[in-house]
């Protein structure tokens, strides 16, 4: 039987990546779930009937390098949805903000 190694966390110069949640503070990466590209926009109603437009929206993604904006959820903490700007090449976090700033004001 072959023994599998556990996946390695994304690191910056040997230090595991951490995300600073606006509510919980600086937290380890394993508390968060990556939820995709935050720059992709849903097709407008005029083009929504075209299956090719939906195929592009659902399946085609760029593979950028450098800074990129992504959705993350603090699944192992306060469960907030976040917008994280990070460098995909170095994993350096530049900004973190709530995806819906009103979510805590209504609680």
Chimera marker file (.cmm) of the C-alpha trace (Angstrom):
<marker_set name="trace">
<marker id="1" x="0.000" y="0.000" z="0.000" r="1" g="1" b="0" radius="0.5"/>
<marker id="2" x="1.350" y="3.434" z="-0.926" r="1" g="1" b="0" radius="0.5"/>
<marker id="3" x="1.422" y="6.070" z="1.805" r="1" g="1" b="0" radius="0.5"/>
<marker id="4" x="0.217" y="9.505" z="0.677" r="1" g="1" b="0" radius="0.5"/>
<marker id="5" x="1.794" y="12.690" z="2.001" r="1" g="1" b="0" radius="0.5"/>
<marker id="6" x="-0.421" y="15.442" z="3.344" r="1" g="1" b="0" radius="0.5"/>
<marker id="7" x="-0.704" y="18.463" z="1.034" r="1" g="1" b="0" radius="0.5"/>
<marker id="8" x="1.629" y="21.326" z="1.860" r="1" g="1" b="0" radius="0.5"/>
<marker id="9" x="0.208" y="24.695" z="2.812" r="1" g="1" b="0" radius="0.5"/>
<marker id="10" x="1.051" y="27.675" z="0.617" r="1" g="1" b="0" radius="0.5"/>
<marker id="11" x="4.125" y="29.323" z="2.098" r="1" g="1" b="0" radius="0.5"/>
<marker id="12" x="5.971" y="32.614" z="1.838" r="1" g="1" b="0" radius="0.5"/>
<marker id="13" x="9.679" y="31.989" z="2.471" r="1" g="1" b="0" radius="0.5"/>
<marker id="14" x="8.863" y="28.934" z="4.598" r="1" g="1" b="0" radius="0.5"/>
<marker id="15" x="6.090" y="30.622" z="6.618" r="1" g="1" b="0" radius="0.5"/>
<marker id="16" x="2.568" y="29.245" z="6.087" r="1" g="1" b="0" radius="0.5"/>
<marker id="17" x="0.158" y="31.725" z="4.478" r="1" g="1" b="0" radius="0.5"/>
<marker id="18" x="-2.165" y="33.536" z="6.896" r="1" g="1" b="0" radius="0.5"/>
<marker id="19" x="-5.222" y="35.693" z="6.196" r="1" g="1" b="0" radius="0.5"/>
<marker id="20" x="-6.205" y="38.611" z="8.418" r="1" g="1" b="0" radius="0.5"/>
<marker id="21" x="-9.965" y="38.269" z="8.963" r="1" g="1" b="0" radius="0.5"/>
<marker id="22" x="-11.610" y="41.654" z="9.717" r="1" g="1" b="0" radius="0.5"/>
<marker id="23" x="-13.433" y="40.050" z="12.702" r="1" g="1" b="0" radius="0.5"/>
<marker id="24" x="-11.081" y="37.353" z="14.003" r="1" g="1" b="0" radius="0.5"/>
<marker id="25" x="-7.660" y="38.807" z="13.207" r="1" g="1" b="0" radius="0.5"/>
<marker id="26" x="-4.663" y="36.994" z="11.746" r="1" g="1" b="0" radius="0.5"/>
<marker id="27" x="-5.639" y="33.336" z="11.185" r="1" g="1" b="0" radius="0.5"/>
<marker id="28" x="-3.995" y="30.273" z="9.546" r="1" g="1" b="0" radius="0.5"/>
<marker id="29" x="-4.896" y="29.312" z="5.995" r="1" g="1" b="0" radius="0.5"/>
<marker id="30" x="-6.542" y="26.024" z="7.009" r="1" g="1" b="0" radius="0.5"/>
<marker id="31" x="-9.453" y="27.982" z="8.581" r="1" g="1" b="0" radius="0.5"/>
<marker id="32" x="-10.395" y="29.400" z="5.156" r="1" g="1" b="0" radius="0.5"/>
<marker id="33" x="-12.023" y="27.977" z="2.024" r="1" g="1" b="0" radius="0.5"/>
<marker id="34" x="-11.052" y="29.344" z="-1.377" r="1" g="1" b="0" radius="0.5"/>
<marker id="35" x="-14.209" y="30.213" z="-3.300" r="1" g="1" b="0" radius="0.5"/>
<marker id="36" x="-12.999" y="31.443" z="-6.658" r="1" g="1" b="0" radius="0.5"/>
<marker id="37" x="-12.181" y="34.436" z="-8.788" r="1" g="1" b="0" radius="0.5"/>
<marker id="38" x="-13.870" y="37.642" z="-7.599" r="1" g="1" b="0" radius="0.5"/>
<marker id="39" x="-13.416" y="39.387" z="-10.946" r="1" g="1" b="0" radius="0.5"/>
<marker id="40" x="-15.717" y="37.107" z="-12.992" r="1" g="1" b="0" radius="0.5"/>
<marker id="41" x="-19.082" y="38.733" z="-13.737" r="1" g="1" b="0" radius="0.5"/>
<marker id="42" x="-22.353" y="36.907" z="-14.402" r="1" g="1" b="0" radius="0.5"/>
<marker id="43" x="-23.668" y="37.362" z="-17.977" r="1" g="1" b="0" radius="0.5"/>
<marker id="44" x="-26.293" y="40.083" z="-18.416" r="1" g="1" b="0" radius="0.5"/>
<marker id="45" x="-29.888" y="39.171" z="-19.260" r="1" g="1" b="0" radius="0.5"/>
<marker id="46" x="-29.524" y="40.069" z="-22.933" r="1" g="1" b="0" radius="0.5"/>
<marker id="47" x="-26.840" y="37.433" z="-23.530" r="1" g="1" b="0" radius="0.5"/>
<marker id="48" x="-27.991" y="34.910" z="-20.892" r="1" g="1" b="0" radius="0.5"/>
<marker id="49" x="-30.022" y="32.842" z="-23.379" r="1" g="1" b="0" radius="0.5"/>
<marker id="50" x="-26.913" y="31.934" z="-25.397" r="1" g="1" b="0" radius="0.5"/>
<marker id="51" x="-25.478" y="28.572" z="-24.199" r="1" g="1" b="0" radius="0.5"/>
<marker id="52" x="-21.982" y="29.550" z="-25.378" r="1" g="1" b="0" radius="0.5"/>
<marker id="53" x="-22.028" y="32.578" z="-23.057" r="1" g="1" b="0" radius="0.5"/>
<marker id="54" x="-22.964" y="30.362" z="-20.094" r="1" g="1" b="0" radius="0.5"/>
<marker id="55" x="-20.308" y="27.813" z="-21.009" r="1" g="1" b="0" radius="0.5"/>
<marker id="56" x="-17.662" y="30.551" z="-21.001" r="1" g="1" b="0" radius="0.5"/>
<marker id="57" x="-18.951" y="31.920" z="-17.673" r="1" g="1" b="0" radius="0.5"/>
<marker id="58" x="-19.028" y="28.544" z="-15.912" r="1" g="1" b="0" radius="0.5"/>
<marker id="59" x="-15.969" y="26.760" z="-17.322" r="1" g="1" b="0" radius="0.5"/>
<marker id="60" x="-13.427" y="29.203" z="-18.751" r="1" g="1" b="0" radius="0.5"/>
<marker id="61" x="-11.071" y="30.882" z="-16.297" r="1" g="1" b="0" radius="0.5"/>
<marker id="62" x="-7.826" y="32.767" z="-16.711" r="1" g="1" b="0" radius="0.5"/>
<marker id="63" x="-4.724" y="31.539" z="-14.914" r="1" g="1" b="0" radius="0.5"/>
<marker id="64" x="-3.185" y="34.867" z="-13.879" r="1" g="1" b="0" radius="0.5"/>
<marker id="65" x="0.116" y="35.575" z="-12.186" r="1" g="1" b="0" radius="0.5"/>
<marker id="66" x="0.810" y="38.446" z="-9.841" r="1" g="1" b="0" radius="0.5"/>
<marker id="67" x="-1.930" y="40.282" z="-7.947" r="1" g="1" b="0" radius="0.5"/>
<marker id="68" x="-5.425" y="38.844" z="-8.132" r="1" g="1" b="0" radius="0.5"/>
<marker id="69" x="-8.764" y="39.343" z="-6.345" r="1" g="1" b="0" radius="0.5"/>
<marker id="70" x="-10.446" y="36.236" z="-4.901" r="1" g="1" b="0" radius="0.5"/>
<marker id="71" x="-13.398" y="35.169" z="-2.748" r="1" g="1" b="0" radius="0.5"/>
<marker id="72" x="-12.557" y="33.307" z="0.467" r="1" g="1" b="0" radius="0.5"/>
<marker id="73" x="-14.809" y="32.161" z="3.311" r="1" g="1" b="0" radius="0.5"/>
<marker id="74" x="-13.632" y="32.005" z="6.921" r="1" g="1" b="0" radius="0.5"/>
<marker id="75" x="-15.230" y="28.570" z="7.216" r="1" g="1" b="0" radius="0.5"/>
<marker id="76" x="-13.341" y="27.587" z="10.369" r="1" g="1" b="0" radius="0.5"/>
<marker id="77" x="-14.106" y="30.808" z="12.194" r="1" g="1" b="0" radius="0.5"/>
<marker id="78" x="-16.736" y="33.538" z="11.911" r="1" g="1" b="0" radius="0.5"/>
<marker id="79" x="-17.972" y="32.207" z="8.507" r="1" g="1" b="0" radius="0.5"/>
<marker id="80" x="-17.662" y="35.645" z="6.885" r="1" g="1" b="0" radius="0.5"/>
<marker id="81" x="-17.197" y="35.920" z="3.133" r="1" g="1" b="0" radius="0.5"/>
<marker id="82" x="-14.075" y="37.896" z="2.262" r="1" g="1" b="0" radius="0.5"/>
<marker id="83" x="-12.534" y="39.529" z="-0.772" r="1" g="1" b="0" radius="0.5"/>
<marker id="84" x="-8.787" y="38.924" z="-0.674" r="1" g="1" b="0" radius="0.5"/>
<marker id="85" x="-6.268" y="40.580" z="-2.966" r="1" g="1" b="0" radius="0.5"/>
<marker id="86" x="-3.118" y="38.489" z="-3.049" r="1" g="1" b="0" radius="0.5"/>
<marker id="87" x="-0.117" y="37.820" z="-5.210" r="1" g="1" b="0" radius="0.5"/>
<marker id="88" x="-0.719" y="34.377" z="-6.676" r="1" g="1" b="0" radius="0.5"/>
<marker id="89" x="2.975" y="33.848" z="-7.353" r="1" g="1" b="0" radius="0.5"/>
<marker id="90" x="4.296" y="34.694" z="-3.865" r="1" g="1" b="0" radius="0.5"/>
<marker id="91" x="1.060" y="34.184" z="-1.827" r="1" g="1" b="0" radius="0.5"/>
<marker id="92" x="1.549" y="37.617" z="-0.248" r="1" g="1" b="0" radius="0.5"/>
<marker id="93" x="-1.767" y="39.073" z="1.006" r="1" g="1" b="0" radius="0.5"/>
<marker id="94" x="-2.267" y="42.742" z="0.042" r="1" g="1" b="0" radius="0.5"/>
<marker id="95" x="-5.821" y="43.526" z="1.203" r="1" g="1" b="0" radius="0.5"/>
<marker id="96" x="-8.691" y="41.725" z="2.932" r="1" g="1" b="0" radius="0.5"/>
<marker id="97" x="-12.226" y="43.126" z="3.139" r="1" g="1" b="0" radius="0.5"/>
<marker id="98" x="-15.719" y="41.823" z="3.799" r="1" g="1" b="0" radius="0.5"/>
<marker id="99" x="-17.511" y="40.729" z="0.629" r="1" g="1" b="0" radius="0.5"/>
<marker id="100" x="-20.702" y="42.228" z="2.093" r="1" g="1" b="0" radius="0.5"/>
<marker id="101" x="-19.802" y="45.071" z="4.491" r="1" g="1" b="0" radius="0.5"/>
<marker id="102" x="-23.407" y="45.220" z="5.798" r="1" g="1" b="0" radius="0.5"/>
<marker id="103" x="-23.401" y="41.585" z="6.995" r="1" g="1" b="0" radius="0.5"/>
<marker id="104" x="-22.278" y="42.452" z="10.553" r="1" g="1" b="0" radius="0.5"/>
<marker id="105" x="-24.276" y="45.680" z="10.819" r="1" g="1" b="0" radius="0.5"/>
<marker id="106" x="-27.558" y="43.749" z="10.487" r="1" g="1" b="0" radius="0.5"/>
<marker id="107" x="-26.720" y="41.202" z="13.237" r="1" g="1" b="0" radius="0.5"/>
<link id1="1" id2="2" r="1" g="1" b="0" radius="0.2"/>
<link id1="2" id2="3" r="1" g="1" b="0" radius="0.2"/>
<link id1="3" id2="4" r="1" g="1" b="0" radius="0.2"/>
<link id1="4" id2="5" r="1" g="1" b="0" radius="0.2"/>
<link id1="5" id2="6" r="1" g="1" b="0" radius="0.2"/>
<link id1="6" id2="7" r="1" g="1" b="0" radius="0.2"/>
<link id1="7" id2="8" r="1" g="1" b="0" radius="0.2"/>
<link id1="8" id2="9" r="1" g="1" b="0" radius="0.2"/>
<link id1="9" id2="10" r="1" g="1" b="0" radius="0.2"/>
<link id1="10" id2="11" r="1" g="1" b="0" radius="0.2"/>
<link id1="11" id2="12" r="1" g="1" b="0" radius="0.2"/>
<link id1="12" id2="13" r="1" g="1" b="0" radius="0.2"/>
<link id1="13" id2="14" r="1" g="1" b="0" radius="0.2"/>
<link id1="14" id2="15" r="1" g="1" b="0" radius="0.2"/>
<link id1="15" id2="16" r="1" g="1" b="0" radius="0.2"/>
<link id1="16" id2="17" r="1" g="1" b="0" radius="0.2"/>
<link id1="17" id2="18" r="1" g="1" b="0" radius="0.2"/>
<link id1="18" id2="19" r="1" g="1" b="0" radius="0.2"/>
<link id1="19" id2="20" r="1" g="1" b="0" radius="0.2"/>
<link id1="20" id2="21" r="1" g="1" b="0" radius="0.2"/>
<link id1="21" id2="22" r="1" g="1" b="0" radius="0.2"/>
<link id1="22" id2="23" r="1" g="1" b="0" radius="0.2"/>
<link id1="23" id2="24" r="1" g="1" b="0" radius="0.2"/>
<link id1="24" id2="25" r="1" g="1" b="0" radius="0.2"/>
<link id1="25" id2="26" r="1" g="1" b="0" radius="0.2"/>
<link id1="26" id2="27" r="1" g="1" b="0" radius="0.2"/>
<link id1="27" id2="28" r="1" g="1" b="0" radius="0.2"/>
<link id1="28" id2="29" r="1" g="1" b="0" radius="0.2"/>
<link id1="29" id2="30" r="1" g="1" b="0" radius="0.2"/>
<link id1="30" id2="31" r="1" g="1" b="0" radius="0.2"/>
<link id1="31" id2="32" r="1" g="1" b="0" radius="0.2"/>
<link id1="32" id2="33" r="1" g="1" b="0" radius="0.2"/>
<link id1="33" id2="34" r="1" g="1" b="0" radius="0.2"/>
<link id1="34" id2="35" r="1" g="1" b="0" radius="0.2"/>
<link id1="35" id2="36" r="1" g="1" b="0" radius="0.2"/>
<link id1="36" id2="37" r="1" g="1" b="0" radius="0.2"/>
<link id1="37" id2="38" r="1" g="1" b="0" radius="0.2"/>
<link id1="38" id2="39" r="1" g="1" b="0" radius="0.2"/>
<link id1="39" id2="40" r="1" g="1" b="0" radius="0.2"/>
<link id1="40" id2="41" r="1" g="1" b="0" radius="0.2"/>
<link id1="41" id2="42" r="1" g="1" b="0" radius="0.2"/>
<link id1="42" id2="43" r="1" g="1" b="0" radius="0.2"/>
<link id1="43" id2="44" r="1" g="1" b="0" radius="0.2"/>
<link id1="44" id2="45" r="1" g="1" b="0" radius="0.2"/>
<link id1="45" id2="46" r="1" g="1" b="0" radius="0.2"/>
<link id1="46" id2="47" r="1" g="1" b="0" radius="0.2"/>
<link id1="47" id2="48" r="1" g="1" b="0" radius="0.2"/>
<link id1="48" id2="49" r="1" g="1" b="0" radius="0.2"/>
<link id1="49" id2="50" r="1" g="1" b="0" radius="0.2"/>
<link id1="50" id2="51" r="1" g="1" b="0" radius="0.2"/>
<link id1="51" id2="52" r="1" g="1" b="0" radius="0.2"/>
<link id1="52" id2="53" r="1" g="1" b="0" radius="0.2"/>
<link id1="53" id2="54" r="1" g="1" b="0" radius="0.2"/>
<link id1="54" id2="55" r="1" g="1" b="0" radius="0.2"/>
<link id1="55" id2="56" r="1" g="1" b="0" radius="0.2"/>
<link id1="56" id2="57" r="1" g="1" b="0" radius="0.2"/>
<link id1="57" id2="58" r="1" g="1" b="0" radius="0.2"/>
<link id1="58" id2="59" r="1" g="1" b="0" radius="0.2"/>
<link id1="59" id2="60" r="1" g="1" b="0" radius="0.2"/>
<link id1="60" id2="61" r="1" g="1" b="0" radius="0.2"/>
<link id1="61" id2="62" r="1" g="1" b="0" radius="0.2"/>
<link id1="62" id2="63" r="1" g="1" b="0" radius="0.2"/>
<link id1="63" id2="64" r="1" g="1" b="0" radius="0.2"/>
<link id1="64" id2="65" r="1" g="1" b="0" radius="0.2"/>
<link id1="65" id2="66" r="1" g="1" b="0" radius="0.2"/>
<link id1="66" id2="67" r="1" g="1" b="0" radius="0.2"/>
<link id1="67" id2="68" r="1" g="1" b="0" radius="0.2"/>
<link id1="68" id2="69" r="1" g="1" b="0" radius="0.2"/>
<link id1="69" id2="70" r="1" g="1" b="0" radius="0.2"/>
<link id1="70" id2="71" r="1" g="1" b="0" radius="0.2"/>
<link id1="71" id2="72" r="1" g="1" b="0" radius="0.2"/>
<link id1="72" id2="73" r="1" g="1" b="0" radius="0.2"/>
<link id1="73" id2="74" r="1" g="1" b="0" radius="0.2"/>
<link id1="74" id2="75" r="1" g="1" b="0" radius="0.2"/>
<link id1="75" id2="76" r="1" g="1" b="0" radius="0.2"/>
<link id1="76" id2="77" r="1" g="1" b="0" radius="0.2"/>
<link id1="77" id2="78" r="1" g="1" b="0" radius="0.2"/>
<link id1="78" id2="79" r="1" g="1" b="0" radius="0.2"/>
<link id1="79" id2="80" r="1" g="1" b="0" radius="0.2"/>
<link id1="80" id2="81" r="1" g="1" b="0" radius="0.2"/>
<link id1="81" id2="82" r="1" g="1" b="0" radius="0.2"/>
<link id1="82" id2="83" r="1" g="1" b="0" radius="0.2"/>
<link id1="83" id2="84" r="1" g="1" b="0" radius="0.2"/>
<link id1="84" id2="85" r="1" g="1" b="0" radius="0.2"/>
<link id1="85" id2="86" r="1" g="1" b="0" radius="0.2"/>
<link id1="86" id2="87" r="1" g="1" b="0" radius="0.2"/>
<link id1="87" id2="88" r="1" g="1" b="0" radius="0.2"/>
<link id1="88" id2="89" r="1" g="1" b="0" radius="0.2"/>
<link id1="89" id2="90" r="1" g="1" b="0" radius="0.2"/>
<link id1="90" id2="91" r="1" g="1" b="0" radius="0.2"/>
<link id1="91" id2="92" r="1" g="1" b="0" radius="0.2"/>
<link id1="92" id2="93" r="1" g="1" b="0" radius="0.2"/>
<link id1="93" id2="94" r="1" g="1" b="0" radius="0.2"/>
<link id1="94" id2="95" r="1" g="1" b="0" radius="0.2"/>
<link id1="95" id2="96" r="1" g="1" b="0" radius="0.2"/>
<link id1="96" id2="97" r="1" g="1" b="0" radius="0.2"/>
<link id1="97" id2="98" r="1" g="1" b="0" radius="0.2"/>
<link id1="98" id2="99" r="1" g="1" b="0" radius="0.2"/>
<link id1="99" id2="100" r="1" g="1" b="0" radius="0.2"/>
<link id1="100" id2="101" r="1" g="1" b="0" radius="0.2"/>
<link id1="101" id2="102" r="1" g="1" b="0" radius="0.2"/>
<link id1="102" id2="103" r="1" g="1" b="0" radius="0.2"/>
<link id1="103" id2="104" r="1" g="1" b="0" radius="0.2"/>
<link id1="104" id2="105" r="1" g="1" b="0" radius="0.2"/>
<link id1="105" id2="106" r="1" g="1" b="0" radius="0.2"/>
<link id1="106" id2="107" r="1" g="1" b="0" radius="0.2"/>
</marker_set>
